[in-house]
Amino acid sequence: TEIPLHHRSAWLGDSDPFGTLVAGCRALGMRVVARTDPHAVRDDVRVAHPDWISTTRDGKPLKHWANPELWVTCALGPYNFEFMDRVHREIVAKYKVDGVFANRWAPQGGDCYCAHCQENFRRATGRELPRTSDKRDPARRAFVEWRIARLTELWKHWDASIRGISASARFIPNGPPDMKTAA
């Protein structure tokens, strides 16, 4: 990768196993879909961009539930809309893949209360982020609708961006933005 902060395993050395895989698949006439997982990052990313990390109601950055070396990203802010967009475009441009499948691209670990979510929700609805999970609460209902709209916007953004590199490539999410996590 040429993108700063995009993690590359030290174990790879100078090798490019994905490039080798793509070349082998193409030699067999196969289509290739790359997989990304934008839900978590290492500490260097958190230090450089603390605003990219999902935060709890009390403003604490959210550690990954299964890997203590990782931080959970905010799905609805610039990490996905800008950084992961660049990652996806680089993959499509470099490897000429037919699509990008993103696993865990929707919010992980519950609601995010980062500065971007607070500002974007306030700008879209005129409300503060809800502090309740009560589905009857008007602010909660507005939040769920906003999150679905924001995820749909992200889906369309990534798809259009990828198609800008290759007209035949597509973004493939692992589920529609009704997002079980939205409720």
Stockholm file with secondary structure:
# STOCKHOLM 1.0

chainA/1-183         TEIPLHHRSAWLGDSDPFGTLVAGCRALGMRVVARTDPHAVRDDVRVAHPDWISTTRDGKPLKHWANPELWVTCALGPYNFEFMDRVHREIVAKYKVDGVFANRWAPQGGDCYCAHCQENFRRATGRELPRTSDKRDPARRAFVEWRIARLTELWKHWDASIRGISASARFIPNGPPDMKTAA
#=GR chainA/1-183 SS CCSTTCCCCGGGTTCCHHHHHHHHHHHTTCCCEEEECTTEECHHHHHHCGGGBCBCTTSCBCBCSSCTTCEEBCTTSHIIIIIIHHHHHHHHHHHCCSEEEESSCSCCSSCCCCHHHHHHHHHHHSSCCCSCCCTTSHHHHHHHHHHHHHHHHHHHHHHHHHHHHCTTCEEEESSCTTCGGGC
#=GC SS_cons         CCSTTCCCCGGGTTCCHHHHHHHHHHHTTCCCEEEECTTEECHHHHHHCGGGBCBCTTSCBCBCSSCTTCEEBCTTSHIIIIIIHHHHHHHHHHHCCSEEEESSCSCCSSCCCCHHHHHHHHHHHSSCCCSCCCTTSHHHHHHHHHHHHHHHHHHHHHHHHHHHHCTTCEEEESSCTTCGGGC
//
